[in-house]
Amino acid sequence: MLLQTDTVAKADIVAAQVSEAAGKGARLALTICLEAAKRGDADAICFAPLNKLAMKKGGMKGEDELHFFADSLGVKDYFCEFNTLGTLWTSRISSHIPLAEIPNYVTKERIQAAARLTYQTLQRAGFAQPRVAVAALNPHGGEGGTCGREEIDIIDPAVRELNAQGLPIQGPFPADTIFLKARDGILDSIVTMYHDQGQVAVKLLGFERGVTVQGGLPFPITTPAHGTAFDIVGQGKANAEAMTQAFLLATKMAGMAENKSPST
């Protein structure tokens, strides 16, 4: 079913340019989707790539669309983005923030919340016993404290506490080699410390089919992991594979949630 909406006038849009009108239109369209899902008229949401600067110009509050979703839905528990390549999932304890602020986010509480949500989300996505590991922050995992102490003081204790609680989280493993374990099928998911730590690896492994899942929300929301690609607009070069995969994953997760509901 196609729902025609009047979120933005065609005359107000200039291709491949950031604009307040485009951002406002995208925000309004997503709001319509959110309201439909809250009413129970939709089981999942899949949206095309959007431009964060345009969204902010168009009235979006917060650092990104995930925070916009969480605020709109009144989510108070931990939430984060997941990036997927088929059977490989990544999450992170910080997202769209300046690099200089990353150490402030490396806390035991955020690591445990991200790892726990990752494990639970993979279970909802069909993994019976998810194999989840945590990446280190510093080069070579801190080199025994000579190259940073976050692994010793924060990350390793957080993982040990999760293990004591019955959650089989592994790590921390050095970030420059942990994705080799995922590539070789040893891990299903990696919890990274910041955006590019996981995104560089995932996009290198499969840029054209990567999917972002908005984790910790009451219903599935997915989108392609790549951006808007203003540089190729109108040239007929866009690859729609990631959009297809995002739609298929949204329907799969919605179907699994429905099958697990008390009414079925």
C-alpha positions in Angstrom: 0.0 0.0 0.0 1.3 3.5 -0.9 0.5 6.3 1.5 0.6 9.6 -0.3 1.9 12.4 2.0 2.5 16.1 1.6 5.8 16.4 3.6 7.7 18.5 1.1 7.1 20.3 -2.2 9.1 19.1 -5.2 9.9 22.7 -6.1 11.6 23.1 -2.7 14.1 20.3 -3.3 17.4 20.8 -5.1 19.1 17.5 -6.0 22.3 16.7 -4.1 22.1 19.7 -1.9 21.5 19.9 1.9 18.4 22.0 2.6 16.0 22.8 5.4 13.0 21.8 3.3 14.4 18.3 2.5 15.3 17.7 6.1 11.9 18.8 7.4 10.3 16.6 4.8 12.3 13.6 5.9 11.6 14.3 9.5 7.8 14.5 8.9 7.8 11.3 6.9 9.6 9.4 9.6 7.2 10.9 12.2 4.3 9.5 10.2 5.9 6.1 10.2 6.6 6.2 13.9 3.0 7.1 14.6 1.8 4.2 12.4 4.0 1.8 14.3 2.9 3.1 17.7 -0.8 2.6 16.7 0.0 -1.0 15.6 -0.7 -0.2 11.9 2.9 -1.1 11.0 5.2 -3.8 12.4 8.5 -2.3 11.3 10.0 0.7 9.6 12.6 0.7 6.8 13.9 4.1 5.6 16.3 5.2 2.8 19.6 7.0 3.6 19.1 10.5 5.0 21.4 13.5 5.6 21.8 14.4 9.2 22.7 18.0 8.6 19.5 18.4 6.5 17.5 16.7 9.3 18.9 19.1 11.9 18.2 22.1 9.6 14.7 20.7 9.3 14.1 20.6 13.1 15.5 17.3 14.3 16.8 17.5 17.8 19.7 15.3 19.1 22.8 14.0 17.5 21.2 11.7 15.0 18.0 9.9 13.8 18.4 7.1 16.4 18.1 9.7 19.2 15.2 11.2 17.4 13.5 7.8 17.3 14.2 7.1 20.9 13.0 10.5 22.1 9.8 10.2 19.9 9.1 6.8 21.4 9.9 7.7 25.0 12.7 5.1 25.2 14.6 5.4 28.5 16.7 2.2 28.5 20.0 1.8 26.6 19.8 2.0 22.8 22.4 1.9 20.0 22.9 1.4 16.3 23.7 -2.0 14.9 25.4 -2.6 11.6 24.9 -5.9 9.9 26.4 -7.9 7.0 24.2 -11.0 6.9 25.4 -13.0 9.9 27.9 -10.4 11.2 26.6 -7.7 13.5 28.4 -4.8 15.2 27.3 -2.3 17.8 29.1 0.5 19.7 29.0 2.2 23.0 29.3 5.7 21.4 28.1 6.9 18.0 27.9 10.3 16.2 30.1 12.3 18.6 33.5 14.0 18.2 36.5 11.7 18.4 37.9 13.7 21.4 34.8 12.8 23.5 35.1 9.0 23.0 37.0 8.3 26.3 34.1 9.9 28.3 31.8 7.2 26.9 34.1 4.2 27.8 32.4 3.2 31.1 31.5 -0.1 32.6 27.8 0.7 32.5 27.8 1.6 28.8 29.9 -1.4 27.8 27.6 -3.8 29.8 24.4 -2.2 28.4 25.7 -2.4 24.8 26.9 -6.0 25.2 23.6 -7.1 26.8 21.5 -5.4 24.2 23.6 -6.9 21.5 23.2 -10.4 22.8 19.4 -10.0 23.2 18.9 -8.4 19.8 20.8 -11.2 18.1 18.6 -13.7 19.9 15.5 -11.8 18.5 17.1 -11.9 15.1 17.3 -15.7 15.2 20.7 -16.5 16.7 20.2 -19.3 19.3 23.5 -18.7 21.1 25.1 -15.5 19.9 28.9 -15.3 20.0 29.5 -11.7 21.1 32.9 -10.1 21.8 34.0 -6.7 22.9 36.8 -4.7 21.2 39.6 -2.9 23.0 39.9 0.9 22.8 43.7 1.4 22.7 46.2 0.1 20.1 47.1 -3.6 20.7 44.6 -3.7 23.5 46.6 -1.3 25.6 49.8 -3.3 25.6 49.4 -4.3 29.3 48.8 -0.7 30.3 51.7 0.9 28.5 49.4 2.2 25.8 46.3 3.1 27.8 44.6 1.5 30.9 41.0 1.5 29.8 41.2 -2.3 29.0 42.6 -3.1 32.5 40.5 -0.6 34.5 37.2 -0.6 32.7 36.6 -2.9 29.7 37.9 -6.2 31.1 36.1 -5.8 34.5 32.9 -5.0 32.6 33.2 -8.2 30.6 34.0 -10.3 33.7 31.0 -9.0 35.5 28.8 -10.0 32.5 30.3 -13.5 32.5 29.5 -13.8 36.2 25.9 -12.8 35.4 25.7 -15.7 32.9 26.2 -13.7 29.7 29.0 -15.4 27.6 30.6 -12.2 26.3 34.2 -12.5 25.1 37.1 -10.0 25.1 38.4 -7.5 25.1 40.3 -8.2 21.9 42.6 -5.7 20.1 40.5 -3.8 17.5 43.0 -4.3 14.7 42.5 -8.1 14.7 39.1 -8.8 16.2 37.4 -8.5 12.8 39.6 -11.4 11.6 37.7 -13.6 14.0 34.4 -12.4 12.6 35.6 -12.8 9.1 36.6 -16.4 9.9 33.2 -17.2 11.4 34.4 -17.3 15.0 32.2 -14.4 16.2 28.7 -13.3 15.3 28.9 -9.8 16.8 31.4 -7.2 17.9 30.8 -4.4 20.4 33.1 -1.5 19.4 34.1 1.5 21.4 33.3 4.2 18.8 31.8 4.7 15.3 34.6 4.3 12.9 36.2 1.4 14.8 33.5 -0.9 13.5 32.2 1.0 10.5 35.5 1.0 8.6 35.8 -2.8 8.9 32.1 -3.5 8.1 32.0 -1.2 5.1 35.2 -2.7 3.8 33.8 -6.2 4.1 30.6 -5.4 2.4 29.7 -1.8 1.7 27.1 -2.5 -0.9 25.0 -4.8 1.4 25.4 -3.3 4.9 22.3 -2.6 7.0 21.9 -0.4 10.1 19.4 -1.5 12.7 18.2 0.9 15.3 18.7 -1.2 18.5 16.8 -1.0 21.7 13.5 0.4 20.2 10.1 -1.3 20.6 9.9 -2.4 17.0 12.4 -3.0 14.2 13.7 0.0 12.3 16.3 -0.5 9.6 18.1 1.5 6.9 21.1 1.0 4.5 24.4 1.5 6.2 25.7 3.8 3.5 24.8 7.5 3.2 23.0 9.6 0.6 25.8 9.6 -2.0 25.2 13.2 -3.2 28.2 12.7 -5.6 26.3 10.2 -7.8 22.8 11.6 -7.7 21.0 11.4 -11.1 23.8 9.3 -12.7 22.1 5.9 -12.6 25.0 4.4 -10.6 23.3 3.7 -7.2 23.4 0.1 -6.0 20.1 -0.8 -4.3 21.3 -4.0 -2.7 21.7 -2.5 0.8 18.2 -1.0 0.6 16.8 -4.5 -0.3 18.7 -6.1 2.5 17.4 -3.5 5.0 13.8 -4.2 3.9 14.3 -7.9 4.1 15.8 -7.7 7.6 13.0 -5.4 8.8 10.4 -7.9 7.7 12.3 -10.8 9.2 12.6 -9.2 12.6 9.0 -8.1 12.5 7.9 -11.6 11.7 10.0 -13.1 14.5 8.6 -10.6 17.0 5.1 -11.5 15.9 5.7 -15.2 16.3 7.0 -14.7 19.8 4.1 -12.4 21.0 1.7 -13.7 23.7 -1.2 -13.7 21.3 0.3 -16.2 18.9 
